[in-house]
Amino acid sequence: MDEGRTKEFAREMLILSQINHKNLIKILGCCLEVEVPMLVYEFIPDGTLFRCISTDAYKRK
C-alpha cells in the first residue's frame, strides 16, 4: 500500500476503534507494518459469524 492509502487506513481504524455498540465487534488495533494490513478484533465465542446467523441451534439459545 502506498503512503497515502496507509495514512487513510490508519485514520479510519482510529475512528472505528472508538465505536462502542453492543451489536458491533470492537476493533482493538491494526498492524500497518506488513504488505497486507491486519485488523485485530475482540474475541467472540461460539464459532463464526456465519454459523451464528445461519444455524437454527444458535438462534434458539
C-alpha positions as CSV (number, residue, x, y, z in Angstrom):
1,M,0.0,0.0,0.0
2,D,1.3,3.5,-0.8
3,E,1.8,6.0,2.0
4,G,-1.4,7.9,1.3
5,R,-3.5,4.8,1.5
6,T,-1.8,3.7,4.7
7,K,-2.5,7.1,6.3
8,E,-6.1,6.9,5.2
9,F,-6.4,3.4,6.5
10,A,-4.9,4.4,9.9
11,R,-7.4,7.3,10.2
12,E,-10.3,5.0,9.5
13,M,-9.1,2.5,12.1
14,L,-8.7,5.2,14.7
15,I,-12.3,6.3,14.1
16,L,-13.7,2.7,14.0
17,S,-11.8,1.7,17.2
18,Q,-13.7,4.4,19.1
19,I,-17.1,3.0,18.2
20,N,-18.7,1.2,21.1
21,H,-22.1,-0.6,20.4
22,K,-23.5,-3.8,21.8
23,N,-24.2,-5.2,18.3
24,L,-20.7,-4.5,16.9
25,I,-17.4,-6.3,17.4
26,K,-14.8,-4.0,18.9
27,I,-11.7,-3.2,16.8
28,L,-8.7,-3.4,19.2
29,G,-6.0,-2.4,16.8
30,C,-4.3,-2.9,13.5
31,C,-0.8,-3.6,12.0
32,L,0.3,-1.5,9.1
33,E,3.9,-2.6,9.0
34,V,3.3,-5.5,6.7
35,E,2.4,-5.8,3.0
36,V,-1.3,-6.5,3.7
37,P,-2.7,-4.6,6.7
38,M,-4.2,-6.6,9.5
39,L,-7.1,-5.8,11.9
40,V,-7.3,-7.1,15.5
41,Y,-10.8,-7.6,16.8
42,E,-12.1,-8.7,20.2
43,F,-12.6,-12.4,20.7
44,I,-16.2,-13.5,20.2
45,P,-17.0,-17.1,21.5
46,D,-19.4,-19.6,19.8
47,G,-17.8,-20.0,16.4
48,T,-18.0,-17.9,13.3
49,L,-20.4,-15.1,12.4
50,F,-21.7,-17.2,9.6
51,R,-22.6,-20.0,12.0
52,C,-24.3,-17.6,14.4
53,I,-26.6,-16.1,11.8
54,S,-27.3,-19.2,9.7
55,T,-27.9,-22.1,12.2
56,D,-31.2,-22.7,14.0
57,A,-29.4,-24.1,17.0
58,Y,-27.7,-20.8,17.7
59,K,-30.9,-18.8,17.2
60,R,-32.7,-20.9,19.9
61,K,-30.0,-20.2,22.6
